[in-house]
Every structure is written in C-alpha cells, then in structure tokens.
C-alpha cells in the first residue's frame, strides 16, 4: 500500500477548492490514516467547513453533517429506539453519526449533554442504545469545527472530550497572494460542487491497517517520552500530556512519515505534530484548555528537550 501516493492524490484534489493550507491538509490526511479525529478551531470565515467538506468529497465514503445548536439532543446524533404500531416492537433508527466522515459544525454550540453523546462514538466507534451496542463502520472520522472567539451562547468542550481529538488545527488567514487566488478561483464558479472522489474506502482502510508498520527507533520513542514528560513540569501547568496523548503522538508520527513517503519516523515528524497533537491536552493554571499558553508549553518542550541525532538512532 503506497500511502504517500494516496495522500498526494487526495491533497491535490482538495487543492482544487482550498487555496494554501498545505500543512493543514497534510495533517488532516495524517489524522485520517491514523484513525484519529480533528478539531478545526479558528475565527469565522477562514474555510473550516469548506476544508472539511472538500476532504469528505475527495473520499468515496459516506458523509454526514450535523449543525450543532443549543436545542440539539443526544438522540439527534446517535439515533433512537422507535416504537412501531404495526409490529408492537421497538426498532433502532440510526442517527447521522452512522457514517464514515462526520462534520460536527460549531460543536461548542451544543449543550454538554449533547456533546457527551459523541464520547463513546469517538473513542470506541460504537453507539449503545437500550442496552444494545451498534458498531460504527470504518473508517470513522469526526471533523469538528468551533469558533474560539465567540463565548456567548457556547459551551466549551471539557478536557475529557478534547482528549478524544487526535489533533487541534488552526487554519489561519491566507496571505495576500493566496487571497487573490481565492478571489480568482471563486469569482465565476463554485469548485466544491464539482469535486469528485479520488480515493476509495478500501484504500483508506488498507492505509489504516498498514501505517503501524512504520519503524520508530528507540531514540525517537525516548524523544516522544521526554517531550510529554516536559509538558508536565512547568510551574504554570495544571495538567500535562497523559500517556494517551503520548500514544497519540506516536501514532500520528507513524502516519505522517507514511504520508511523506518514508517507512521510518524522524524527529521532524514528531516536531511537526507536537503542537497540534499535544497542546489541547494541556491545562494551564487559570486558563481553560490552555489556548496560546498551552502551545507555549509545547514549544518550550521542543526547545529544551535534546533532539535525537543520527548517531543516537544508529
């Protein structure tokens, strides 16, 4: 399975709609191959939803979108048991979570009770209703968006749910040149409407099954451990990276190495993923979810922890 060719094909297709954001698209493919979920967090209008839709349309997989609002109920996401007058029995009617790619738009606008409905789905890939467990079909990727600026009418995601996301990505504003390209591209057409799939479900499953064969040397594993331990040592840190976060960094590094065409992980892979994989798992004293302060904790770890050398890998 040539994961690099698969990733390149999907990324090139997404570029037909999205201008710039090459790093973000690469990390989205990395998360998909690693089997992890992604939180896209940025101010309104930066293309979070369009980016998620472009990735979904590039894959020949089922896609669902849920617009999160304060009146959304858990059963609106997972489904519910419905009584049939004809049969006199309850039957389970599946919700939109039974898909391959789920866009959870503005996830922080739903109440904590509704947000919690995704916990079992994201972690265990299943839904339990009425004592019966219903498995979610692979691949299963949650792409959630949220606006970090607006506070009124929102319900911040608790740490337990943030930890379910493999990465938190911030697309950001385009450069001046990219902004001009956006205007030129969208002035007469809507590229998203004509976007066609370029990767099959079977190819995605094969990539997810094979990426773990990527070699991770003892030195790289020690580097990952040291980075995660360093995030727990700062005076301002209330909660550092857990073992689950450490494993997430390992798996993401393996997937990124595959996306970049290698069968081994390098320190560059780990460094490229440290902030998006670790920062949302850190709680800084006095600040929920850390924000920029949490990113600073990870950057400090990257600066202070010695990077493995070629001699150390040998």
QUIJOPE-V581330 format. One record per backbone hydrogen bond with DSSP energy under -0.5 kcal/mol. NH is the residue of the N-H (numbers start at 1). CO is the residue of the C=O. If there is no record, write none. Layout:
# QUIJOPE-V581330
nh=[NH:NH]
co=[CO:CO]
This chain:
# QUIJOPE-V581330
nh=[3:6:7:8:9:10:11:12:13:14:15:16:17:18:25:26:27:28:29:30:31:32:33:34:35:35:36:37:38:39:40:40:41:41:42:42:46:51:52:53:54:55:56:57:58:59:60:61:64:66:68:68:72:76:77:77:78:79:80:82:82:84:85:88:91:93:93:94:95:96:97:98:99:100:101:102:102:103:103:104:104:105:105:107:107:109:110:115:116:117:118:119:120:121:122:123:124:125:125:126:127:129:129:132:134:135:136:141:143:143:144:144:145:146:148:154:155:161:162:163:164:165:166:167:168:169:179:180:181:182:183:184:185:186:187:193:194:194:195:198:199:201:204:205:206:207:208:209:210:211:213:214:215:221:222:223:224:225:226:227:228:229:230:231:232:233:237:238:239:241:246:247:248:249:250:251:252:253:254:255:256:257:258:259:260:261:262:265:269:270:271:272:273:274:275:277:278:279:281:282:283:284:284:285:287:290:291:293:295:296:297:298:299:300:301:302:303:304:305:313:314]
co=[1:2:3:4:5:6:7:8:9:10:11:13:14:14:21:22:23:24:25:26:27:28:29:30:31:32:31:164:142:167:38:144:39:169:40:146:43:47:48:49:50:51:52:53:54:56:199:59:101:103:66:105:69:73:73:74:74:75:93:80:91:89:83:84:82:80:91:92:78:76:77:95:97:62:62:100:141:64:101:102:143:66:103:104:145:106:107:111:112:114:115:116:116:117:118:119:120:120:121:120:134:127:132:129:127:133:125:100:102:141:38:142:104:40:146:151:108:158:158:159:161:162:37:37:276:39:175:176:177:178:179:180:181:182:183:190:190:191:192:58:58:60:200:201:202:203:204:205:206:207:210:211:263:217:218:219:220:221:222:223:224:225:226:227:229:230:234:283:283:228:242:243:244:245:246:247:248:249:250:251:252:253:254:255:256:258:257:215:266:266:267:268:269:270:271:273:274:275:278:279:239:282:287:236:284:287:289:290:291:292:293:294:295:296:297:298:299:300:301:309:310]
